[in-house]
Amino acid sequence: MEKGNRLLIHIVLICLSIPAILPLIWMISTSFKAETQIYTNTGMQSFQISSLWPSPMHPQNYSEALQTVPFGIYLRNTLILCLLTVLGAVGSSAVVAYGFARIDFKGKEMWFALMVATMALPGQVTMIPVFTIFRNLGWYGTPLPLIVPAFTGSAFFIFLLTQFFRTLPAEMAEAARVDGSSEWRIFTQLVLPLSKPALATCALFQFLGTWNDFFGPLLYLNDPNSYTLAYGLQQFLSLHGGKWAQLMAASTIFTIPIIVLFFFAQKTFIQGIATTGGKS
């Protein structure tokens, strides 16, 4: 009976996932088609599942897309941004979260509530003043506006890590203090090694956010040699809008690393989310 229920649940979940997976399948399928095949059976009345299979296949779309788009430059810029923002956001957020979780200071609850409240503030509200600040600093046209804010912490990551740190036994930290350990040593040698799932979850969120970020590069970058993949794909669409097969090939190349990363990190990601219930 239990086996039958499990099979039924899997069938229902597979059916519910089809609407989400179908666009991805269509993108990959289109990336292997010739341009003339894309405009065949495009209407809903004439659409058939068999039309998803390209015949004949045109794998040269990928090589042509890589030649049309300076993919290597965009990939390098994106990876550098991802690395720096992950290190900055996770490191600074962990320090702040440890203070909220383990150190008593005046007004802690008020500051924590104020920090959490900032998550409800849309980015569009602060976009103009933040842009003005970076322009006055002379950072417009450089990747600094995309990197430096990460080193000031993320409200969501601080909240997530604070909840996780509160689940760790306080007795371990007290024993370390009795032995003469400083707060920094407790944080780096005791708390951080026990917080790998939560830290990995924050790192994954930050990596995905930076990898998929289009608005930031659009707002601050004006040199083609500093474009990221997300912004580079938009430029490809603007310059070569009719080459849909090549665009889908470039989009597939852009998407595959994210899928691979999630499959490798899903266990740690789920563990980090599941263990952040927190103790007050």
Buried (B, 14 or more C-beta within 10 A) or exposed (E): EEEEEEEEEEEEEEEEEEEEEEEEEEBBBBBBBBEEBBEEBEEEEEEEEEBBEBEEBBEEBBEBBBEBBBBEBBBBBBBBBBEBBBBBBBBBBBBBBBBBBBEEEEEEEEBBEEBBEEEEEEEEEEEEEBBEEBEEEEBBBBBBBBBBBBBEBBBBBBBBBBBBBBBBEEEEBEEBEEEEBEBEEBBBEBBBEBBEBBBBBBBBBBBBBBBBBBEBBBBBBEEEEBBBBBBBBBBBBEEBEEBBBBBBBBBBBBBEBEEEBEEEBEEBBEBBBEBBEBEE
